[in-house]
Amino acid sequence: MGARPPRARSPVPTWYLAQNRPVVARSKKRRSSPSNDRVSDGSDGSAVPHLNEQHYLGEIFCNRSLKMRSIKAIGFDMDYTLAHYKADTFETLAYEGALRRLVHAGYPREILDELRPYDPQAYIRGLVIDKKRGNILKMDRHKYVKLAFHGFQRLSKQERDALYNPAAVNWAAFNEPDFAVVDTLFSLPDAFLFSKLVEFKDQYPNLIEKPYEQIYRDVRRAVDLCHRDGTIKRRVAEEPAKYIEYDPHLIPTLKRLKRSGRKTFLLTNSLWEYTNVVMNFLMGNPPGLLELDWLDLFDVVIVGANKPAFLTDPRLWMYRVDPRSKEGYLSNTEGVIDGNAEAFLREGKVLQGGNYTHLQEILSLNSGSEVLYVGDHMFSDILRSKRQLGWRTMLIIPELTDEINEMLRSEVDRQRLREMRLLRDELDEMIDRAEWELHCEYERSEHEADPHADPSRRQRIEALRQSVETAETELREVKAALAAETERYHRRFHPVWGQLFKTGYQNSRFAEQVEQYACLYTSRVSNLRFVSPEITFRCMSDQCPHDRLHESPMRRILERRLQVVQNVSDLDAASS
Ligand SMILES: [Mg+2]
């Protein structure tokens, strides 16, 4: 008998496994954990996708081609980028803290009972909060509001159209100060708390007299204070495994990128004390053990970065942090880099604040296009860095795993929807053709001395009218069935808000922003382990409607008309 091969060591620390036994059968997850991805966790010695199932494998998608060879520095945000928080526990912590703060600030004590418990599944990213009206909206890429709720009460199409038609709202706006976009997972407790308070105020107007927009400001302030004053961070520091997902592939992925010769940096709004706790957890260290070896993963670490201002305001000053002091003792960076980045970094590479000019000087970069920045926040991380600085961007979308897996599971439903849409289009075309033929009959009769002389023409006109009427009845039925089927399909993704990337069958506003601002997007940073650090990411070819000429409904209409008349000039004559 040959010697048994050595068992591959699990990369997951044993203390973490003991505290996090696998949880079986939670029906519907809004967001994914590393265990959701259909990839090996490495415990069997492999780190490759399982290809025997139709699942998201951790692909990185490309909107704008990117040669990694021309990238000289790769930077990472920390919260929800390197560290993925567990929705149930982490968001509940923010929600509960904010609720107590609101009572402390004068809100009625009754909200402590009425507004509990927090539901982490209630909202998705990409929604827009209408602060003045107390509504939450989902819109398509044209900013057309397709779904709206007042508190938790769904608005009818008529109500929606009355409030959000182009004459009522400046569509270019849908932005601050009257609107707020839920563009980070941190904002989901805000949306839930605001909706709950809107519902509470409507029910007990004498208990909360403030207008909705003031309520929104109070909610924002309360949640923000919980993040700043240590309410959340203290608890996370005590039990990080309760609040943060552990991804065994993350640190090896970062080490590999560092080994590839590129400069790497961490750029986070979190302060030193909290950053150190989270990074130690991600390194696999047990709670309470705070070591500094994670600093070797990066050439520069910037905490308390104050994004998006860091990316736009060149006047912000930079400080050096003493990582050996627990709270992160600060000292001035006099003269700043002074043209000698190496000497500057020898003094210490953990910094606080500053701005993009400091960072690019420290990294000795000539242009923004040499930086790839990886973040989760559409506005602060991705939009600003790309627009202002020309940095290349990778957006982390943890929801992508569930979104794609559900899409793959529902292929049969999507085929049915395609067939129903085709039937609708054919009925539309049938009506259009019959109307056109009617028009031609009327035209011909106008040029005759006695238009009523030909009885067969009257019959043809009557038959055409009948067929239009029948097709219109059928069309109404097909449209109603299609709307119901589309809604049923969307409920597979989320019972209320549907698919993250779609609104109806158009791209959602969120999808539009991903396409516009993220050069690359994927579910988690460790998916970079599947490709070489020298890879060229290539995008698929863009398609305008005219690129799919033969699928165009207008093309089909014209082709059928051309079957009736002989050529295009006859068609012109018949239509004039
Ligand atoms: Mg973040």
Boltz pocket constraint, residues with backbone or C-beta under 6 A from the ligand:
constraints:
  - pocket:
      binder: B
      contacts: [[A, 77], [A, 78], [A, 79], [A, 80], [A, 81], [A, 375], [A, 376], [A, 377]]
      max_distance: 6.0
